[in-house]
Amino acid sequence: MGRRANRSACSLSSGQRAVEVVAIGPGVGLRRENVERSTCSQRVRFEVATAKDFPGKDYDLVTCFDALHDMGDPAGAARHIHQALKPGGAWMIVEPFAHDALEQNINPVGRLYYSASTLVCVPTSLNQEVGTALGAQAGEGRLREVAKSGGFRQFRRAAETPFNLILEARH
């Protein structure tokens, strides 16, 4: 799910025969033509849907790549993802790196992310239902609140890079 859904789905399915990979996103249909020509088209199913209404249930893993902060209703997405996972399933959330406090984000990467967030992420969210506007600098604390509001009880930072937080939420 998210901006990199197609590329990520192809990578996840690479070399896997017993895996069903479904790439979901509002723009997936726009890139479906390119993917159908790629080598992963036989291993991946592409669906056009939102994080609040995608089909299916009993998923082992749902991923959101650089997408949660752009959603108008991230808490609604968290609820739907929680319901779509099978017991023991995981939600992997990859978001732009940010500390929880503004003053900790005043660095070259933080400045870039705040600029992009102001021009792209926040208006995108405000233009959708609910309009939460997390922005690209939501921080782990705010993302934890979103996951918990969706019913997730376990939440942890699985990894980080200078550019991304990789978070895991579980039932």
C-alpha positions as CSV (number, residue, x, y, z in Angstrom):
1,M,0.0,0.0,0.0
2,G,1.3,3.4,-0.8
3,R,3.5,5.2,-3.3
4,R,5.9,2.3,-3.7
5,A,3.3,-0.4,-3.7
6,N,4.2,-1.8,-7.1
7,R,7.9,-1.9,-6.7
8,S,7.6,-3.3,-3.2
9,A,5.1,-6.0,-4.2
10,C,7.4,-7.2,-6.9
11,S,10.4,-7.3,-4.5
12,L,8.4,-9.2,-1.9
13,S,7.2,-11.8,-4.4
14,S,10.6,-12.3,-6.0
15,G,11.5,-16.0,-5.8
16,Q,8.5,-16.9,-3.7
17,R,6.1,-19.5,-5.0
18,A,3.8,-20.0,-2.0
19,V,3.2,-16.3,-1.4
20,E,0.3,-14.3,-2.5
21,V,1.2,-10.6,-2.8
22,V,-1.5,-8.0,-3.3
23,A,-0.5,-4.4,-4.1
24,I,-3.2,-1.9,-3.2
25,G,-3.3,1.8,-3.7
26,P,-5.4,4.6,-5.2
27,G,-3.0,5.0,-8.0
28,V,-2.2,1.4,-8.7
29,G,-4.4,1.4,-11.8
30,L,-2.3,4.1,-13.3
31,R,0.8,2.0,-13.2
32,R,-0.8,-1.4,-13.8
33,E,0.2,-1.3,-17.5
34,N,3.9,-1.0,-16.6
35,V,3.7,-3.8,-14.1
36,E,1.9,-6.1,-16.5
37,R,4.9,-5.9,-18.7
38,S,7.3,-6.7,-15.9
39,T,8.5,-10.1,-14.7
40,C,6.4,-10.0,-11.5
41,S,2.9,-9.8,-13.1
42,Q,2.3,-13.5,-12.6
43,R,3.1,-13.3,-8.9
44,V,1.4,-10.1,-7.8
45,R,-2.3,-9.1,-7.9
46,F,-3.0,-5.3,-8.2
47,E,-6.1,-3.7,-6.7
48,V,-7.2,-0.1,-6.8
49,A,-8.6,0.7,-3.3
50,T,-7.9,2.9,-0.3
51,A,-6.4,1.8,3.0
52,K,-9.9,2.0,4.5
53,D,-11.7,-0.3,2.0
54,F,-9.2,-2.7,0.5
55,P,-10.6,-6.2,-0.1
56,G,-9.6,-9.4,1.7
57,K,-8.8,-10.5,5.2
58,D,-6.5,-12.9,7.1
59,Y,-3.4,-11.2,5.7
60,D,-0.1,-12.2,7.4
61,L,1.4,-8.8,6.6
62,V,0.2,-5.4,5.5
63,T,2.7,-2.8,4.6
64,C,2.4,1.0,4.1
65,F,5.3,2.7,2.4
66,D,5.5,6.4,2.8
67,A,1.7,6.7,2.8
68,L,0.2,6.9,6.3
69,H,1.1,10.6,6.8
70,D,-0.7,11.5,3.5
71,M,-3.9,9.8,4.4
72,G,-6.9,11.9,5.4
73,D,-8.0,9.3,8.0
74,P,-5.0,7.3,9.2
75,A,-6.9,6.1,12.3
76,G,-9.6,4.7,10.0
77,A,-6.9,3.0,7.9
78,A,-5.4,1.5,11.0
79,R,-8.8,0.1,12.1
80,H,-9.3,-1.5,8.7
81,I,-5.8,-2.9,8.5
82,H,-6.2,-4.3,12.0
83,Q,-9.4,-6.1,10.9
84,A,-7.8,-7.4,7.7
85,L,-4.9,-9.0,9.5
86,K,-5.1,-12.6,10.8
87,P,-4.3,-13.1,14.4
88,G,-0.6,-12.8,14.8
89,G,-0.4,-10.7,11.6
90,A,1.8,-7.6,11.4
91,W,1.5,-4.1,10.0
92,M,4.8,-2.7,8.7
93,I,4.8,1.1,8.5
94,V,7.6,2.9,6.7
95,E,7.4,6.6,7.3
96,P,9.8,9.6,6.9
97,F,12.2,9.7,9.8
98,A,11.2,12.2,12.5
99,H,11.6,12.7,16.2
100,D,8.6,13.6,18.2
101,A,9.9,17.1,19.2
102,L,10.2,19.9,16.6
103,E,13.6,21.1,17.9
104,Q,15.0,17.6,17.3
105,N,14.1,17.7,13.6
106,I,15.9,21.0,12.8
107,N,18.6,19.4,10.6
108,P,19.0,19.2,6.9
109,V,16.8,16.1,6.4
110,G,14.1,17.5,8.8
111,R,14.1,20.8,7.0
112,L,13.6,19.1,3.6
113,Y,10.8,16.9,5.0
114,Y,9.0,19.8,6.7
115,S,9.2,21.7,3.3
116,A,7.8,18.8,1.3
117,S,5.2,18.1,4.0
118,T,3.9,21.7,3.9
119,L,3.6,21.7,0.1
120,V,2.5,18.1,-0.6
121,C,1.6,15.9,2.4
122,V,-0.5,18.2,4.5
123,P,-2.6,19.6,1.6
124,T,-3.1,16.0,0.3
125,S,-4.5,14.9,3.7
126,L,-6.6,18.0,4.2
127,N,-8.2,17.3,0.8
128,Q,-9.5,13.9,2.0
129,E,-12.2,12.7,4.3
130,V,-11.4,13.6,8.0
131,G,-8.2,15.6,7.0
132,T,-6.0,14.6,10.0
133,A,-2.9,16.0,8.3
134,L,-0.1,14.1,10.1
135,G,2.4,15.5,7.7
136,A,5.8,13.9,6.9
137,Q,7.2,14.8,10.3
138,A,4.6,12.9,12.4
139,G,7.2,11.2,14.6
140,E,7.0,7.8,16.3
141,G,4.8,8.9,19.2
142,R,2.0,10.2,16.9
143,L,2.3,7.1,14.7
144,R,2.0,4.9,17.8
145,E,-1.2,6.8,18.7
146,V,-2.7,6.1,15.3
147,A,-1.8,2.4,15.5
148,K,-3.2,2.1,19.0
149,S,-6.4,3.9,18.0
150,G,-6.9,1.2,15.3
151,G,-6.8,-1.6,17.9
152,F,-3.1,-2.5,17.7
153,R,-1.7,-3.4,21.1
154,Q,2.0,-3.9,20.3
155,F,4.0,-1.3,18.5
156,R,7.8,-1.0,18.1
157,R,10.5,0.6,16.1
158,A,11.9,-2.3,14.1
159,A,14.6,-0.2,12.3
160,E,15.6,3.2,11.2
161,T,17.7,4.9,8.6
162,P,18.5,8.6,8.4
163,F,15.5,8.9,6.1
164,N,12.9,6.4,7.4
165,L,11.3,4.9,10.4
166,I,10.4,1.3,10.0
167,L,7.7,0.4,12.5
168,E,5.8,-2.8,13.4
169,A,2.3,-3.0,14.8
170,R,0.7,-6.2,15.9
171,H,-2.6,-7.3,17.5
